[in-house]
Amino acid sequence: MRADKFVGILVATTMLASCGGGGSGGSSGGGSPLPPPTGGGGGGDSCSLDARKDWVLETLQEYYLYPDQIATNVNPDDYSTLSDYIEALLAPAYAAKLDKPGFTYVTSIEEENAQIANATFEDYGWRPTFAAGNALVLLETFESGPAYGQAGIDRGAEILRIGRSEATLTDPVTAYNNGTLIDLLFPSNDGEQVVVEFANPDYANPGTYQAAQIVTLTASEYSLDPISTRYGVEVFGDVGYVNLRTFATEKARTQLGEAFATLTNAGVDKIVVDVRYNGGGLVSVANYFGDLLSEGIDGEIFSETIYSEGVERNYAITDDDRIERFEAAANQIEPVRIAFVTTGRSASASELLANAFPPYYGSDTALVGSDTFGKPVGQIAIDREACDDRFRVIAFKTVNADGVGDYIDGLADVYPVTCRASDDYMRPLGNLDEASTSRAVAFVNGTASCDPIASASSGIGTRAVREDIVLAPRNATLAEQSLYGQPR
């Protein structure tokens, strides 16, 4: 797909500084910058909370996908944070199930740009979650992050106690209830430390744990591999497996290309795409991933984008801008069957990718695992550089070649085949003994008997993950939302 496509520009990087007007924008895809919204800039107090609130309201009125769903009776003086003010303004859209809290937000330009370019994070390198019985477990740890690198903490580990020191160790539920758990799990500064008592799973004896250990972790900056060097690419006979952690970095394009070189060399013709914790990110990366899977349907529609009236007004939008087509790519594969492994943490670009294939594959493509999060809409980025503010505003939605795009409650209701399977975090990812991976491989091999995914079936099995609580950093950036989960 062409790198200068408009939809890629919208979600890729900076659009334009609007603080005081002027500036220049663009993205990795090139193209014209988005004109700044009127007002909201200039003056020595332009970064005050009141000025930022004015800018937020003006930007929403200009670019929001559902302008008639912006509340008109909200007093900005009643709100002490931008996030609370945005949620009050968009409450009608949430009530109408057109949008969800957290989809439209203000973040740091500097932090987001660094994460998009390099997939850099400054934390402990883990995906924590509460499971059944309120155990705090890790769904995954990252090779270059402190948890795995400093202490060997791995997928399935249970955090028994956590604190700033051994003397202050407490159980995670208590820490959650007193409001300290998020700050313990996600540091605000490089070099911050946390003490954890944990027990790794014993993979050789499923369902059991190794002896507990107490370790001190130091937060440090690391570059995340979007595709794990341990289990990101696997070959099971003629089945290829790819696990993509995040779409929110251009680094994912490079690693996807390398992954598909491995798969084409292995001669696979069936594909399992594992996006079970992938909260989305860059549409341009989803487009490229689609290209890699599309030999035989080049030129057909990947997605159609429906833009807000404000975007239509500020751009000379053409039909070519609205339609994204599959295009030839090096190491492209023509699968006979495709399975997408998903959970309630699979969102946005993950759903966009999976939704593109039913028009061409029908019952030869399936969702395996549990229902997705439900985010058929996407954000543009409006910058206020003097304040380091990036406003990500829901300004478009996508549908597939059949016009299917209403899945705010998850993809399972609109997908041709769904296969219910548990996310067995006590086994490694990319392992044939892990329940979702096993079921996905069986589906593409034509040997699976599938129980459909029910709309509310995110938690399955005795080690079910609690989808009603998402543990993520405060004021999460696009990349952090993609990696740790969408806010509820």
N, C-alpha and C positions, 0 to 999 in steps of 0.2 A: 504494500500500500504506500501511496506517496507520502513522503515525510512532511510535505507542506500542507497536508489536509487540515482544514480548519478545526476539526474536533480535537486533533492532536495539539494544536496551539492552545486551545482552551484550557486543557488540564496539565500542560507540561510544566511551565515555569512562570516567570513574571509576565504580567500583562502591561501595566503602566503605573508609574507613580502619579497619584492624584492629589498629593498634599502640596498645595500651592500651584498645581497645574504643571504642564510641561512634562519633560522627561521622555524616555524612550523605553519601549518594551520589546517583546519578541519571545521566542522560545527556541528550543532545540530544533523545532520544525520550521523555523522561519516564518515569514508572512507578516501581515500588517498588525501593528499593536492596536489594542482596544482603546478607544478614546476614553479619557477620564470622565467619571461622573461629574455633574455640575455641582459646584459648592463644596463645602467640607474641607477647604484648604486655606492656606495663607494665614498671616497673623502670628504673633509671637506665642499665642496660646493655642495653636492649631492641634497640639497633641494632648490637650486636656481631655478628661473623660467626656465632658459635654460636647466638645468639638468632634470627638470620635463617634459619639452617639449620633450627631447630626449627619456625619459622613455615612455611617451604617444605614440609617433610614433612607437617605438620598440614593445610595447605591442599590438598596433593595427595590426601591420604587422604580429605578431605571432598568434593572437587569434581572430581577427575580422571575422565575418561570411562571409563578402564579401570583401576579400583582394584585388581583382582586381578593387574595387570601391574606393580605397584610392587614393586621389589626389597625384601626384608626383611632382607637380610644385609649392608647397606651401613653401614660405620662412618663417620659424618660427620667424624671427626677425620682421616681420610685425605685430605680434599679442602680445598684452600686457596681455592677460589672457589665461588660459588653455582652457576655454570654447570656446572662439573665435577661437583658434587654432584647436581644435577638429572639430568644425563646418566647418572650411575651408578644413581640411583633408577629411571629409566625405561628402562634397558637392556633389560629383558624385553619391553616394548612395542615397542621398535625392532626387536628380533629377530623378533617376531611380525608385523612389517610392519603394525602398527596406528597407528604414530606415527613421527615422524622427529626426529632431533636438531635443536634450535633452535626447534621449534614451541612448546615450553613454556619460558618464560624470565622473568627479572626485569629490568626496565628502570626508567628515571626517570619518575616521574609528571609532573614539570614539563615535561620535554622532550617527552614524548609528547602531553600536552595542547596544547602550543603548535603542534605539527605537525598534529594533528588539526583544530584550529580554523582555522589560517592557512596550512598547508602551508609553514611556515618551516623553512629548513635553513641550516646554517652550514658550508659546504664549498666545493668548487670548481665544483659544478654540472655533473658529467659522469657517464656510465655507462661505466666502464672494463671491459675483459675481455681475456682472452688468446684469440687466434685460432690457427688452424693455423700451425705453424712457430713458435709461442710469441711472435708479435708482439703487443704491447700496443696495442689499438685502442679507440676510443671508439664505442660503439653510439649514443650520443645526447649532446648537450649542451643545457642549458636556457637559454632566452632571458635570464632575469634573473640567471643564475649567472655567476661570475667567468670561467670558461673561455671562454664565448661572448662575454660582455659586455666583458671586458678584452682578450682576444686574438683573438677571432673563430675559436676552435677549434671545429670542427664534426663532425658524424657522419662516421665513417670515418677520422678523423685517427689517425695512428700516433704513439704516444709512443716516440721513439727512445732518449731518455735522460732520467733524472729524478734530482733531488737537492735538497738544501737550498741549494746555491749552484752556480755554474758550475764551480767547482773540484771539487765532489764529484759531478758528474753521472756516472751509471752506467747501464748498460743494465737494463731492467726485470726480466729473468730473474735477473740477479745480485741485484738488490734484493729480489726475491721469495724467493730461496733464503737470503738472509741475514736475512730477517724484517723488513725495513724498508719494503717496498713499500706495505703497507696504511696505515702512518702517513704516508707521503708522499702517497698518493692521497686520504686522508680525514683532514683536520686535526682536532685535538682542541680547538682554540681559534679563536675569531674573530680575524682578523689574522695568523694563521700564514701563512707563505709557502712556496712550492715553485717550483723552477726546472725547466722542461721544454723539451726539444728535441722539436719535433713537426713533422709534415708533414700538411697537409690534403689530402684527395682532390681530384682535378680532375674535378668532376662532368661537365664537357664532354667529357672523354676518359676514360671509365670504365676503371678498373684502373690508373690512373696517379696520381701525387702531385705536388703543387706543391712548390716549394722549401722546404726545412726552415728553421725559425725557432727561436730560443731566446728564451723569455719568462719573466718572473717573475709568478706569480699570487699574489694575496692573498686568503685566505679571508674571506668576508663573509656576513652574513645576507641571505637573499633569500627572497621568497615565490614558490613554484613554481606555475606554471599547470598544473593536471592535464591540460588540453587545450591543446596548443601553439597559439600565435597564428600560427605559420608553416605548420603542416601538420596541425593537429589535426582540422580539418573540411574535407573536399573533396567536390566533386560531379562525377561522371563520367557525364554524360547522366542516366539515371534511376537511377543507383547513388549512394548516399550512403556516405561513408567517415568514420568517427569513430575517432580514436586517443586512448585514455584511458591516461595514464601511471600513475595510481595511484587506488585506491579509498580510500586512508587519510586522507582529509580531507573534511569537509563542503563545502569549496569546490568539490569535484567535482560536487556536485548542481547548483549554480548554473550551472557551465559546461556541464554536460550539457544542462540546459534550454535554454541559449542555442544550443548546437549543434543541437539538434533543431528549434528554431525556424527555423534556416537550412535544414535539410533538408526540413521540411514546406513551407516557402515555395518550395523548388526542385521540389517535387512528386516526389521520389524514391519508388520502391517496392521497391528492393532495397538491402540494407545490408551493408557490410563493417565489422565491429568489430575494431579492431586493439588487442590487449592483449598483444603479443609480449613486452614486458618488465614487465608489470604483475603484481607479486607479491601483490596483494590489498589487504586493508584492511577497510573498514567494510561489513558486510552490508547496512546500511540504504541505502548508495549502490548496491550491486548490485541490491537490490530496485527502487530507483527507475529504474535503467537498464533493468531488465526491463520495467517499466511503460511506458517510452517506446517499447519495441519490440513491445508486446502488443495493439495495437488488433485486435479480432476474437476475442481469447481472454480478455478481461476476466472475472474471476471464477474462472478455472481455476487449478489449483495451480501455483505457481512453484517451491516447494520444501517439503519436510517436514523438520523438525528433530527429531533424536533426542538427548535430553539425558542427562547423567550422572545417576546415582542421587542424588548430592549436590544437584544443581540441583533435581531433582524433590522432594527432601525439604524444601528451603528456600523453595520457591515453590509456590503453588497453580496448577500447570501445567494448562491446559485444552487440549482439542483445537484450539481457536482459536489458542493460543500455538504449537502445533506446526506448524500449516499456514499458509504464506504464499501469498497469492493475487495474481495480476496484477490491477491496478486501473487505472482510467482516469487519464490525466495529460494536462496541456496539451501540445500539439505531439506527441501520440502518433502513431506510424506503424504501418501494417499491411504489413510486408514480404511479398513473395511468396517471397523467398529470403534467407537470412542466412548469412554466412561469418564465422568467428572466426579471426583471424590469431594464432597462438600459437607459443611456443618453450618450452624448458625453464625459462624464467624466468616463465612465466605460471602463477600459483598462486592458490589460495584463492578469493577473491571472483571472480576472473577465471574460474575453473573452475566455480564455482557458477552464474554467469550463463550460460555456454555450455551447461552441463548441463541448464538449465531448458527448452531449446527442442526437443530431439529428440522428446519425447512428442507434440508438436503439428506439427512440421515434417518429421519423418522425414528422408528423403533430400534435402529442400530446405534442410537446414542442414549445414554442414561445418566441420571444423577444417582450417585451411590453414597450412602451415609445418612445424613439428615438434611432437613430443609435449609435453604440459604437464608441470609439475613433479610434480603429484600431491599435493593437500592437500584431502581431503574433510572435514576436521575444522576446528573453530574454537575460539577462546579466549574465556573470560571474563576480566575484569580484577579482581583483588583488590588493594586498596591498603593500604599501611602508611605512612601519611602522615608520621609523625615521622621516618621513615628515607628518604623520597622513593623508596620501593620500590613498583613496580607489578608484580605477579606475573600474567603472562598464562598461564592454565592451559587446556589442551585439555579442553573440557567438553561439546562437542556435535559431531555430524556431521550432514550434510544429504544428502538423496536427492531425486531429481526425482519427477514425477508417476507415473513407471513404477517407482519404487522403486530406481532406479539411483544408487548412490553409492559403490561400491567401486572407487575409481580412485587408490589410493595410489601406483601406478606410472605414473599419467598417464591423461588422458581418451581417448587414441586407441583404446585397446582396447575402449571401451564406446560410441564415437561412431558413428553410422550411416554417415557419409561422412567420409573424411579425404583430404586432398590434400597430398602431399609438395612442399615448396617451400623454397628457400634463403632465408636472411635476408641480403640483399645490402647490407651496411653501407657499401659504396662508393657507394651511391645514396641520395638523400634519402628519408625516410619520407613516406608519402602520395603517392608518385610512381608513375605507371603503368609506368615502366621498372624499378621495383624488383620483384624476383622474387616475393615473397610477396604484395605488393599486386596485382600483375598477375594472379597465379593466383586470388586471391580474387575479383577483379572478373570474371574469366572464368567462375568457378564460378557466381556469382549471375546472370550473363548466360546461363548454360546452354551455354557454349562451351568449358568446360574438360574435358580428359581427364585424370583424376586417377590418379597412382600413390599408393597408400595410404601413410600414415605408419607406419613400423615402430616398435615400442616403444622401440628404442634409437637412433633416427635423428635425435637432436637436431643433430648436426653434419652438414651437407650442403654439398657443393660445395667449390671450391678455397679459399674464404675462410671455412671453417667456424669457428664460435665454439666454444671449449672449454667444455662445460657442466659438466665435472667440477671446475672451479675457479670459484668465485663471489667476485668482489672486492667487499667491502662493509665498512662501518665496523665497528670492534670494538664489541661490546655494542650492536648495532643495535636501535633502537626499532622499533615496529610500522610506522611510516611509512618508516623507512629500509630495513627488510626488503622492504616493498612496492616501493620505488623501485629498490633496487640488487640485489635478489635474495635468495632464501631460502638459509640456510646449508645446506651439504651435510654 
